[in-house]
Amino acid sequence: MKANVHIYAVVRLKVEGVEGADPKACIAAALQATDLHRELPSGPKCEFAEEISHYLVDPVVDGEVNCDESRWFLDRAHFEESRNVPDESLYEEPRTEAQAA
């Protein structure tokens, strides 16, 4: 068999110094501040696939990242046809007991 295989790899792009009223507002600001088509490598074998699955919001306090308060958000639009990002499609993933402790 001969085939072309497309590997959908996850890439993390850090957007620093984003400000917003809450984590969802920070996500919206990060999306507005970033052009993923420009930021991610592209070429004949690689391109941004128009898909975002998760967001990680790390609060910064006095210049230091507070990992204890980091929050993950699932982009429901990743699984749905509608791309009304970010507020309506964001789902905060529940913290485990170990993360909350």
N, C-alpha and C positions, 0 to 999 in steps of 0.2 A: 504494500500500500504506500502511496505517496500522498502527502497532505501538507497544507499550510496550517500551522498551529499558532493561535494567538494566545499569548500568556498575559493574563490580566494581573499584573503585580501591583501591590499597594505601595504608594510612595508617601512619605510624610513631608509636608512642607510647613516649616515653622514661620509664622508671621508674628514678629515681636512688637511689643509696645502698643498693642491694640487697646482702645478704650471703649467702654460701653456701660450702660446702666446695669446690665446683668450679663451672664454668660451668653445668652442668645443674641443680645445686642453686640457683644464682642465678636461672635461668629459672623454676624451680618457685616460688621465693619471690616473684618479680615477678608471676607469674600469680595467686598467692594474695593479693597486696597490691593487686590491681587488679580493678575491676569494669568490664569493657569496655563493658557496656551503659550504664553511667553515664558513663564517661570519653569515649566517642565520641559525636558528635552524632547525634541521632535525630529523626525527624519523619515526616510523611507521605511524604517522598521519600527518606529516608536512614535506614538502620539498620545495626547490626552484623550481619554475615551469618554469624556463628558459625564463622568460618574464619580460621586463622592459618597463614601459609605459612613464615615464617622468623623467626629470632631472631638478633640481633647482640649479643654480650657484649663490652663494652669494659671491661677491667680498670682500676680506679682505684688509683693508687699515690701515696701522700702528697698526696692531693687532686687529682692530675692524671690525666687519661685517658691510658692507654698504648695508643695506636692500633696500635703495632707488634705488640701481643699480642691484638688484637681477634680474635674467632672467630665465624664464622657457623654457625648450626645450621638445618637443614631440618626442618620438622615433618612427618614421614611421615603423620601422621594427616590432614594436608591432602589426601592422595591416597588414604587408606584409610577404610573405614567406622568402624573402631575409634578412639575418642578417648581412649586411655590415655596422657594427657600427664602429665609430659613425658618421663620417662626412657626408656621403651621405644620411644617413637616418634621420638626425636631422633637425627638423623644429622649429625655434624660434617662440614661441607663441607671437602674438602682445600684447603690453602693452595697458591696458585700459587708458582712459584719467585720471582717478583717480590715477593710478599707475605712470603715467608720470609726474603728477603734484607734 
